[in-house]
Structure formats: structure tokens, C-alpha cells
Amino acid sequence: MKAKRCYARVELKPETKRKLLTLAKAEGWKFSEFVRIHLEAVADGKLTLSPHRAQIDREKLEDIVRRVQALPTLDDRPEDEILGYDSQGIPR
């Protein structure tokens, strides 16, 4: 049985609609699909829209990543050897 589509008109502030359109376009989604997928994620608990959630400063995060990547390698051994795993991934 084919799912029945239900359309509802939602009034958005121009600024809100502009932001949603910009995000949808940046991620390669059609506007309605972008909104639907994100609403489903919120409903399923996979995405939190809490106003108390800390905002992520992408520039600061990218700066941290650049600084960590620029750190020198202190030990050239493979990760498994450092962690003490054998060739089968079992701890020695």
C-alpha cells in the first residue's frame, strides 16, 4: 500500500526560511526533504534541539584539529604494537 502524502502549510519567519534553505542547499537536499529528515531525527531522539546545548564554534574546532595534526609523532610504532595487541588483535 502506497503511503498517503499529507501537506500542511507552515508559516516561517523570512530569516528562518532563509537559514533552512541555505542549510538544505549546502547539504544537497530539497527543502522539504531536509526539513522532514531533520524533524524525524528530532522525533527519534537522534538530534537534540535543546536551547541549552552548547554551540559549536567551527572555526575553533578546525583550529584545534590543525594544531593536533601539526604535533610531532613521538612513537613510530604501529598502534597495535603500542597497545600491545598481537597480529590477530588479541592483547598480549
C-alpha positions as CSV (number, residue, x, y, z in Angstrom):
1,M,0.0,0.0,0.0
2,K,1.4,3.4,-1.0
3,A,1.8,5.9,1.7
4,K,-0.5,8.8,1.5
5,R,1.1,12.2,1.5
6,C,-0.2,14.9,3.7
7,Y,0.7,18.6,3.0
8,A,0.4,21.3,5.6
9,R,1.3,25.0,5.2
10,V,3.7,26.3,7.8
11,E,4.4,29.9,8.2
12,L,8.1,30.7,8.8
13,K,9.8,33.9,9.5
14,P,11.8,35.0,6.5
15,E,15.1,34.7,8.4
16,T,14.3,31.1,9.5
17,K,13.3,30.1,6.0
18,R,16.5,31.6,4.5
19,K,18.6,29.7,7.0
20,L,16.8,26.4,6.3
21,L,17.1,26.9,2.5
22,T,20.8,27.7,2.9
23,L,21.5,24.6,5.0
24,A,19.4,22.4,2.7
25,K,21.2,23.6,-0.4
26,A,24.6,23.3,1.3
27,E,23.9,19.6,2.1
28,G,22.4,18.9,-1.3
29,W,18.8,18.4,-0.2
30,K,15.5,19.6,-1.4
31,F,14.0,22.0,1.1
32,S,11.0,19.7,2.1
33,E,13.2,16.6,2.4
34,F,15.7,18.5,4.5
35,V,13.0,19.6,6.9
36,R,11.3,16.2,7.0
37,I,14.6,14.3,7.7
38,H,15.6,16.7,10.5
39,L,12.2,16.6,12.1
40,E,12.2,12.8,12.1
41,A,15.7,12.9,13.6
42,V,14.4,15.1,16.4
43,A,11.3,12.9,16.9
44,D,13.5,9.8,17.1
45,G,15.9,11.3,19.6
46,K,18.8,11.3,17.2
47,L,19.1,15.1,17.1
48,T,18.7,17.4,20.0
49,L,17.5,21.0,19.6
50,S,17.8,21.9,23.2
51,P,18.4,25.7,23.6
52,H,20.7,24.8,26.5
53,R,23.0,22.7,24.3
54,A,26.4,24.3,23.8
55,Q,27.0,25.9,20.4
56,I,30.0,24.6,18.5
57,D,32.4,27.2,17.1
58,R,33.5,25.5,13.8
59,E,36.5,27.8,13.4
60,K,37.8,27.0,16.9
61,L,37.2,23.3,16.3
62,E,39.1,23.4,13.0
63,D,41.9,25.3,14.7
64,I,42.2,22.6,17.3
65,V,42.2,19.9,14.6
66,R,45.0,21.8,12.7
67,R,47.1,22.1,15.9
68,V,46.7,18.4,16.8
69,Q,47.6,17.3,13.3
70,A,50.7,19.5,13.5
71,L,52.0,17.8,16.6
72,P,55.1,15.7,16.1
73,T,54.9,11.9,16.1
74,L,56.5,10.7,19.4
75,D,56.4,7.0,18.6
76,D,56.6,5.5,15.1
77,R,55.5,2.0,16.2
78,P,52.1,0.8,14.8
79,E,49.1,1.4,17.0
80,D,48.7,-2.3,17.7
81,E,52.2,-2.6,18.9
82,I,51.9,0.4,21.2
83,L,48.6,-1.0,22.6
84,G,50.1,-4.5,23.0
85,Y,47.9,-6.4,20.5
86,D,49.2,-9.4,18.5
87,S,48.7,-9.9,14.8
88,Q,45.1,-11.3,15.5
89,G,44.1,-8.2,17.5
90,I,44.3,-10.0,20.9
91,P,46.0,-8.3,23.8
92,R,49.3,-9.9,24.7
